[in-house]
């Protein structure tokens, strides 16, 4: 989340000789390279809040080795410190409500979503939050970064790294009442057994069960209200 992105877009123009321009090109920071790669950003630095209407957090796991079962969390909150001039200084904090899991299981009985929030799985009664707090941002390309952070699930905290792409952004305009807006895509993976989630993991050498590796996919936008404007209301639960 956060994070969050490793490279942002703004093009610095300066009058200079061809030799000087060549040197500047070689030393161009990620902000300039992002502009050259087609990613555009006019959004200012500062604190941003998640736009839940344009955010999805999905995950998938192997089911019997036959498919990758996909589900999501809908109760998400996050805040981002955005700094286009210094991507490595960016930071993000995110919180997920484990009770907001949605699997699209087609039957009312058993209530599969409720089972997954129970003590054998997410144990939401004892651990009501899943959290991620970034600790480092490493730029990997003109608009990409590896964002490492402390990920806490079921009371266990482990370092997790997300591959993040900055998709662009713009400053506040009359067309967007939310204000300035920026967007990111991210993905990563965890071993659920690292967090005490061992139910159903296949025996060694087999696929009969639910895989240990959990792939995570995030699509999100963040907004910053224009000066003097109130932040947009969160969607009703």
N, C-alpha and C positions, 0 to 999 in steps of 0.2 A: 500498500500500500503505500507508501507510502511515498512516497515515496516512491521524492519517491522516484522520479524519473532521473535518468542519468544524463540527458542531453536535451536542451531546449533551444527554441528558435528565436534569434534576433540577429539581424545582419548589421555589422558595424562597417560604415563606409568612411574611407579616408583618402584624401588626395595624396598620392605618393608616386615615386618613380617605379618602373616595372620591377627593378631589382628589389626595392623595399616591399612591394606588393607580394613578390614571390616569397620573401621571408615571412611576411604576415600570414600568408596562406599556410605555410608549413607549420606555423605555431598557433594556428587558429584554435581557440577553445571550442568545446562541444557546442556552445550556443551558436557560433557562426557555422560550424559544420552542419548542424541541424537545419539551418535555413537553407544551406546549399543542397541538402538532400531532399528538400521539398516539404519538410515539416515546418509549419508556420506557427509562431507564437507571438502574441502581443499582450498576453496577460501579465500583470505586474506581480512582483514578489509579495510574500506575506502569508498570512494564515488563511487556509481554505477549509471548508467543511464539505463532507460528502453529499452528493446529490443522489438520494435513494431512488428517485424515479429513473435514474440512468445508471444503476449499479446492479451487478449480479455477481454472486459468489457461488460457484458450482464445484462439485467434486465428483470423482468417479473411481471405482474400484473394480478389480477383476471379479467376475462371478463365474465360478467353475471353469475358468479359463475360456469361456464361451462368448462373453460379452463384457463390456465395461459399464457397469451399472452407474447411472448418473443421478445425482440429487443436488439439492441446494439449501442454502440458509438465506432467509429473508430478513432476519433481524440483525442488521449491520449498522455500525456507526464508526466514523473515522474522522480524523483531522490531519491536515497536511501542512507542513511548513515548506513553502515553495520558494526557491531561490534560483532564478534562471542564470544568474551570473556565477553561481557557485554550486553546481549540482551536488557535490559531495557533502555540502552542508545541509541538504534537505533532510527532513525527517517525517515519519508518519506513525500514527498510533491508530489501531483498529480494534474494535470489539465486536464479537458475534454472540448472539443469544443462542445457545444450543437447542433451546426449546422451539426455535423457529425453523427447524429442519423440515423439509418437504421432499418426499420421495415419489409422489404420484402412485403409491401402492394402491391398486384398484379396489381392494376390499375394505369394508368398514371394520370387519372382525377377521383376524386380529388387527388392532390399530398399530400398524408397523411404525409410523412416526413416533408414537408414544413409547413403543418398545425401545427404539433407538435412543430416547432420552432417559431411559431407565438405568439402573445400577450396573447392568452387564455391558453397557455401551457408553454413552456420553455422561451418564450420571449427573444430569442437570440439576437435580435437587442439591447435591453437595458442591457442584462446580458450575455456578450459573453463568460463567463467562468464558469464552475463548478469546484470547488476546494476542496481538502482535505489536511489538514496539521496535522500530528500526534502530539498529546500532551502527550501520555503515552503509554507504552508497558508493559503489564502484562503477564508473562509467565504462561501457564496453563498446560503444559505437556512437554515431551522431545523435541518435535518439533512443539509446538503450542503456540499461544499467542492471547490475546485480545488487539487489537490496537485501541485506542480511539483517535479521532481527531476532529478538527473543519471542518465541512462540510458546504460549501456555495453553495446554489442553488437559483437562482432568487433574489440574493442580501440578502438572509436570511441565517444566520449562526447558526447551531445547532451542539451539540456534537453527533457524531455517532461512534459506536463501531463495528469493523470488527473482525470476527473470522478468524485467519490467520494460515496457515500451511506452515512451511518451508519444501520444498521438496528435498533440497540438493544443492550442488554446487561443483565446482572444480576450481583450480587455472589455470592460462593461460597455454595452451599447443599449440603445433604446429598444432593440429587438429582443433582448433577453432580460426579463425582469429580475433574474437571479443575480445579475452582475457579471463579473469576470468568470470565465469558465475554462477548465483544463481537463484533459482526458488521458487515461492510461489503460493499458492491458498488462496483465501479469499472470505468470503461472509458476508453479513449483510442485514439490512432492514431499511427503513425509512417510515414515514408517509408523503405522498406528500402534504397533507393538511397543515403540519407544515411549508411548504415553499411556501404557497400561490397557490398551484396547486390543485384547488378544482373542476375543470370542470369534470362532469360525475360521481362524487362519488355517489354511491347508497344511497337512502334514508334509514334511520334507519329501520332495520328489513327486508331489501330486498337485493338482489344481482344484481338488474337491473341497470347495469352501469359498470364502470371501478373501480376496488378496490382502496382503499386509500393506502394500504400497497404495497410498491415496494421492491421486493427482488433483491439484487445485488450480482453478481457473477464475480469474477476476477480470471483469470489465467495469470500469468506473469513471465517473466524472466528479470533479470538485468545483465548488463555486465560492466566490468572494463577493459579498454585497458591495455595491458602490458606496462611496462615502455618504453617510447620512441615511442610508437605506436600511430597513430592517431585513434580517435574513429570511429566506423563504420558509414558509411553514412546512413541517415534516408531514408526509402523508399519514392519514389516520391508520391506526393498527387494524 
